């Protein structure tokens, strides 16, 4: 059994208030550009594939500092907008979108999150966060109201390490103050969350609210509140 529960943040605890397609459409419209929705979705798909290949490499350190994270997103939006319309001001658009995602009001907890964190807290379970995120992570957790339940935060930009490297998770073990096998980490990425946590001896689980994850060798939850049953008295 474990005495500490750690969570990833993006798309595990919090979700974007406005989906990326609608946000990009809105930002383009504000700057006087119209875009064909199908063309934008096709460009997003190509860029998602590009990002997936870039992210899923052990050498990837894109999330290890604010500077590397900004560089990643500049590359991301350059890829997206070059594919969509090379005449667009890619830097101006990227700056607007990056600022959006670093603003706490643009994020919201999933419906199962607050009751899960409150339930764990009531049961005396220590709660941690281990996340690939810029230094905006703590303000976002505070702005979304989640920080009141969280005992410790390990962010990639602040630590200098990115998932799935063991160094980031070892920091989580240190902050938890218990042996790794007494910790379970829950996230939405098998590569980043399950493999990273297991590498240091933590237990791990996937959150898959939409039921889209393929069959895998780890525990899969459809709702974070399922973890509360592990601590039933």
NUFI-461382 format. One record per residue (C-alpha): residue in three letters; z, y, x. Coordinates in steps of 0.5 Angstrom, whole numbers, plus 2048, in hexadecimal, padded with zeros to 3 digits. Example, Ala and Ser with C-alpha at 12.3 -4.5 7.8 and 13.67 -1.06 7.14 Angstrom:
2
Ala8107F7819 Ser80E7FE81B 
//
This chain:
233
Unk800800800 Unk7FF807802 Unk80380D802 Unk7FE813803 Unk7F88147FF Unk7F2818803 Unk7EC81B7FF Unk7E681E801 Unk7E48257FE Unk7DD8267FC Unk7DB8227F6 Unk7E181E7F7 Unk7E68237F4 Unk7E28297F3 Unk7DB82A7F0 Unk7D68307F0 Unk7D78357EA Unk7CF8367EA Unk7CB8307EC Unk7C68327F2 Unk7C08327EF Unk7C28377EA Unk7C683B7EF Unk7BF83B7F3 Unk7BB83D7ED Unk7C08437EC Unk7C08467F3 Unk7B98467F3 Unk7B88497ED Unk7BD84F7EF Unk7B98507F5 Unk7B38507F1 Unk7B08497F2 Unk7AE8447EC Unk7AD83D7EE Unk7AA8377EB Unk7B08327E9 Unk7AC82C7EB Unk7AA82F7F1 Unk7B28317F3 Unk7B482A7F1 Unk7AF8277F5 Unk7B182B7FB Unk7B882A7FA Unk7B78227FA Unk7B3823801 Unk7B9827804 Unk7BE822801 Unk7BA81C805 Unk7BA82180B Unk7C182280B Unk7C381B809 Unk7C0819810 Unk7C381E814 Unk7CA81D811 Unk7CA815812 Unk7CA815819 Unk7D081481E Unk7CE81A822 Unk7CE81F81C Unk7D382481E Unk7D0829819 Unk7D782A815 Unk7DB82B81B Unk7DC83281B Unk7DA838817 Unk7D483A81C Unk7D183381B Unk7D2833814 Unk7CF83A813 Unk7C9837818 Unk7C9831813 Unk7C883580D Unk7C383A810 Unk7BF834812 Unk7C083180B Unk7BD837807 Unk7B883880C Unk7B583180B Unk7B6832803 Unk7B2839803 Unk7AD837808 Unk7AB831804 Unk7AC8357FD Unk7A883C800 Unk7A883E807 Unk7A7845805 Unk7AE846802 Unk7B4849806 Unk7B7843809 Unk7BD84680C Unk7BF84B806 Unk7BF845801 Unk7C3841806 Unk7C8846807 Unk7C9847800 Unk7C983F7FE Unk7CE83E804 Unk7D3844802 Unk7D38417FB Unk7D583A7FD Unk7DB83D801 Unk7DD8417FB Unk7E383D7F7 Unk7E18407F0 Unk7DB83C7F1 Unk7DE8357F1 Unk7E28317EC Unk7E682B7EC Unk7E48257E9 Unk7E78237E2 Unk7EB81D7E5 Unk7EE8217EB Unk7F48257E9 Unk7F78207E5 Unk7F681B7EB Unk7F98207F0 Unk7FF8227EB Unk80081A7EA Unk8008187F1 Unk80581E7F3 Unk80981C7ED Unk80A8157F0 Unk80C8187F7 Unk8058167FA Unk80381B800 Unk7FC81E7FF Unk7F7820804 Unk7F0822805 Unk7EB82080A Unk7E5824809 Unk7DE82680D Unk7DF82D80B Unk7DF83480E Unk7E583980F Unk7E483B808 Unk7E7834806 Unk7EE836805 Unk7EC83D801 Unk7E88387FC Unk7EE8337FB Unk7F28397FA Unk7ED83D7F5 Unk7EC8367F1 Unk7F48357F0 Unk7F482F7F4 Unk7F88317FA Unk7FE8307F6 Unk7FE8297F6 Unk7FB8287FD Unk800826803 Unk7FB827809 Unk7F482980A Unk7EF826810 Unk7E982A810 Unk7E3829815 Unk7E2830817 Unk7E9831818 Unk7EA82B81C Unk7E382B820 Unk7E282481E Unk7DD822818 Unk7DD81B814 Unk7DC815815 Unk7DF81681C Unk7E681381D Unk7E9819820 Unk7E981D819 Unk7EC817816 Unk7F181681B Unk7F381D81A Unk7F481B813 Unk7F9816815 Unk7FD81A819 Unk7FE81F814 Unk7FF81A80F Unk805817813 Unk804810812 Unk80080A814 Unk7F980A813 Unk7F980480F Unk7FE80880A Unk7F980D808 Unk7F380C803 Unk7ED811804 Unk7E98127FE Unk7E28167FE Unk7DB8167FC Unk7D7813802 Unk7D780C805 Unk7D580F80B Unk7DA81580C Unk7E0813808 Unk7E080B808 Unk7DE80A80F Unk7E180F812 Unk7E880E80F Unk7E7806811 Unk7E6808818 Unk7ED80A819 Unk7F0805815 Unk7F180880E Unk7EF805807 Unk7E9808804 Unk7E68097FD Unk7E080C7FA Unk7E08117F4 Unk7DA8107F0 Unk7DA8137E9 Unk7D38127E7 Unk7D380B7E9 Unk7CD80C7EE Unk7D08097F4 Unk7CD8027F6 Unk7D17FC7F7 Unk7D67FD7FD Unk7DB7FA801 Unk7E17FF7FF Unk7E48017F9 Unk7E08057F4 Unk7E480A7EF Unk7E080D7E9 Unk7E68127E8 Unk7EB8147ED Unk7F18137E8 Unk7F080B7E9 Unk7F480C7F0 Unk7FA80E7EC Unk7FB8077E9 Unk7FC8057F1 Unk8038097F0 Unk8058077E9 Unk80C8057E9 
//
